[in-house]
Amino acid sequence: MEERQSDPGTLLADHGYDSDAIRQDVRDRGGQPEIPTKRNRPIQPSVQRPLYVLRNRIERCINRLKKCRRVAATVLLFTALLGLAAPAALTSIAGAVLPSRPAAA
């Protein structure tokens, strides 16, 4: 891959990114991969636990933000539906409660 100014010094990633190609690419860019290995890998490189805990914390924070966005979108949807349904409901209720006016002569 081409080199960019934003190349990381350390790459924090999950088990899913445990491949020799990704690890080598990070090293070629001058970074250090901090990726826990899968259980079937014969050589198990060590991972700095504080950095991996930080990665986990960041991932959980992002997931909470996504969950809040979903809740907010759902609330907006229900508010919009109620906003569209409310005038029709009020009109039908008002028509049933209020007597109709006689036509003007």
C-alpha positions in Angstrom: 0.0 0.0 0.0 1.1 3.5 -0.5 2.5 5.5 2.4 0.4 8.3 3.8 1.0 11.0 6.5 -1.7 9.4 8.6 0.0 6.0 9.0 -0.5 4.8 12.6 2.4 4.3 15.0 0.3 1.5 16.6 -2.6 -0.4 15.1 -5.1 -1.6 17.6 -7.4 -4.2 16.1 -9.6 -7.2 16.9 -9.0 -10.9 16.3 -10.7 -10.6 12.9 -7.7 -8.6 11.6 -5.2 -11.3 12.6 -3.4 -12.0 9.3 0.2 -12.0 8.3 -0.5 -9.6 5.4 -2.1 -7.0 7.7 0.7 -7.3 10.3 3.4 -7.0 7.6 1.7 -4.0 6.0 1.6 -2.2 9.4 5.3 -3.0 10.0 6.2 -1.8 6.4 4.6 1.6 7.3 6.6 1.9 10.4 3.9 0.9 12.9 3.5 -1.8 15.5 0.5 -4.1 15.2 -1.3 -4.8 18.5 -3.7 -7.5 17.3 -4.5 -10.5 19.5 -4.0 -13.8 17.7 -6.5 -16.4 16.8 -6.2 -19.7 18.7 -5.2 -21.7 15.7 -2.0 -19.6 15.1 1.1 -21.6 15.9 3.1 -18.6 17.1 1.3 -16.4 19.5 2.8 -12.8 19.6 2.1 -11.0 22.8 -0.2 -8.0 23.0 0.1 -5.1 25.4 -2.9 -5.5 27.7 -3.4 -1.8 28.5 -3.6 -1.0 24.8 -6.0 -3.8 24.1 -8.2 -2.7 27.0 -8.2 0.8 25.5 -9.3 -0.6 22.1 -12.1 -2.5 23.8 -13.2 0.7 25.6 -13.3 2.7 22.5 -15.3 0.1 20.6 -17.9 -0.1 23.4 -18.2 3.7 23.4 -18.8 3.7 19.6 -21.4 1.0 20.0 -23.2 3.0 22.6 -23.3 6.1 20.4 -24.7 3.9 17.6 -27.4 2.6 19.9 -28.3 6.1 21.0 -28.6 7.2 17.4 -31.0 4.3 16.7 -33.1 5.2 19.7 -33.2 8.9 18.6 -34.2 7.9 15.0 -37.0 5.7 16.4 -38.3 8.5 18.6 -38.2 10.9 15.7 -40.1 8.4 13.5 -42.8 8.0 16.2 -43.0 11.7 16.7 -43.5 12.3 13.0 -46.1 9.6 12.8 -48.0 11.1 15.7 -47.7 14.5 14.2 -49.3 13.3 11.0 -52.0 11.3 12.7 -52.9 13.8 15.4 -54.7 16.4 13.2 -56.8 13.7 11.6 -57.7 12.2 15.0 -58.5 15.6 16.5 -60.7 16.4 13.5 -62.7 13.2 13.8 -63.0 13.6 17.6 -64.0 17.3 17.2 -66.6 16.3 14.6 -68.2 13.7 16.8 -68.3 16.0 19.9 -69.2 19.4 18.4 -72.6 19.7 16.8 -72.5 20.7 13.2 -73.5 24.3 12.5 -76.5 25.1 10.4 -75.7 26.4 7.0 -75.7 30.2 6.7 -78.6 31.6 4.9 
